[in-house]
């Protein structure tokens, strides 16, 4: 059965459909919950990941234009990341309160003052998601966006290279942006609110 149909059935209360969805995403949950930096909280990370899958099934809107698999993946990633941030904050507070000699060293103290680790991780995750969305665009739209936005080439140069008019390049880019906006709609809504 197709994944979108399974989700619709699960949202209507079909337990077998829900179990099949869970089976499909077991590898994803284990991949994110069993990361090296989560070794001490693996069980809790796995529980958070499964809760994110359940939340994704409940809140998924098939009319949004977002693929369910990508939606689940983003929910799981950010659930794990939020758990990690929470646990790291608790650990840092414990270190500050009981900073006795002989205790473990806080390696975050060795980071430069201007390091924004959560920002960098989030930027990498978002960049990876955006790249995967760009890869789903039709070839000409993908080429135009990569060359004009990422490569910062002028529309006229791209038009000449592709053998089309500058207006056609502009139109391809606008259609690509519109499609990307639909694909990205609702991503990480839990982080915004």
N, C-alpha and C positions, 0 to 999 in steps of 0.2 A: 504494500500500500504506500502511496506517496506521502512524504513527510507532512505536507500542508493538510492533507486529509486526516492524518493521524492526530495532528494538533487540534483540528476542529472537533474530532471525535472525543479527544481527551478533555477539551473545554466543555463538552456536553456531559461529561461524567463517565466516559468509557474507560474503565480501569485497564483493560487489555491494551488499548491504544496508548495510554499513559506509560504502561510497563514497556511497551515497544520503543517509545521515545527514550525512556531511561536507558534501555539497552543500547540504543544508537549513540547516546552521549556518555556512556561509561568511560570510554577512553579519554574523552576530553576532560571529564571531571578528575580522573586519576592523573592526567598529565599536569594539570594546574595545581592540584592539591598535594602532589608528591614532589614538589620542587625542593631543591637543596636548602634554600633559606627558610623553608617551612617545616623542617625536620622535627622540631620540637612540638609543633601543633598540627601535625598531619591529619589526625582524626577530626579536629575541629575544622580544618581547611576543607576536608572532604565533605563534612556536613554542610558548611557554608556553600560549597559548590552545588550540592544537591538542592539546597534551598533556592539557589539562583535558578536552577533548571526548572523547578516547580513554579517559581515566580514568572519565569519567561513563558512557560506554557499558559499560565493564567492570563498574563497581560498581553500576549502577542496579538497583534491586529494584522490579519492577512492582507488587508487592503492598504497597508502603509507602504508597500513596495519594498520592504526590507526582507531579505531572505531569513527564514527562521533559524537556520544553522548559524549564520553570522550573529543574529540577535542573541541566541543562547550563548555563543562564545563570548560576546562582549559582556553579558550579564555575569558569567562565571569568572571571567578575568577580573572584573571590577569588584566582585564580591570577595575574591581571594586577595586582591590588592588592598581593599578596605580592612579586611581582617589583619593583614600583615601590618598596615599602618597602626591599627589599634594596639596590636600586641607589641609593636616596637615602642609606641608611646608609653605603655605600661612598663616595659622593660627599662626604658630610659628614666622614668620616674623612680623606679626601684633603685637604679644605679645612683641617682642624685640623693635619695634619702639615706641609703646605706652605703655610701662610698667609702668602705673600709679598704685598707691595704690587703692585697692578696686576692681581691675580687677580679673578675674578668675585665679586660680593657674594652672600653667603648670605642670601636673602630670608627664610628661616626665623628669622633673628635678629631680624627686625622684628615677629614675632608676639608677642602678649602672653605672659607667662610661664605663664599658666594655660590657654593654648590647647591643645586636644587634637585636632589635625587628624585623625589616624587614627581616633580615636573618633567624631568628627563625621561623617567620610565613611562609616564603618561603620554609624553610626546612620541616616544618610540612605538607604543601600542597604537596610538591614533594614526601614526604614519603608516604602520603596517596595515591597518584596516583600510585606510584611504588607498594605499597601493593596490590592495586586493579589489576594491571597488573600481578603481581606474582600469584594472585588467579586464573587467566585465564589460566595459564600453565597446561599442562597435569600433572596428580598426581605425577608421578615419578620425572619429572623435577622439579616440585614445591618442593617436599620433599628434593631433593638433594640440590637445591639452598638454601632453608631455613636452612638445617642442615650444609652445608659446608660454606656458605657465612655469613648468619646471626648468626648461632650457632657456627661457626668456628670449626666444627668437622673435623678431618682428613678424607681424602678420604677412607683410609683403614678401619677406624671404621664404616663409613657409608656403605661401601661395605659389611662388615661383617653383619651389622644389617639388610641390605636389601637382603642379600643372593645373591649378584651379584659380579662381578669382579671390581677391582679398576678402570680398564680401562672403564668399562661400566658406573661407577659413573662419571668419568671424561667426557665421551661423553654426558651423560645426562645433566651435568652442562653446557657444551659448547652449546648444542642445546637450553637449557633454556636461556642462555645469548643471543644467536642469536635471539631467538623469542622476548625476552624483548627489544632488540635493535630495532627491527622492530616496536614493539608496542609503543616505546617511541620516535621514529623518528619524528622530526618536532615539538615536544612539546615545547611550550613556545618560538617559534622562534621569536615572537615579542619582547621578553625580551632580546634576544641575540643581535639584530641588532640595 
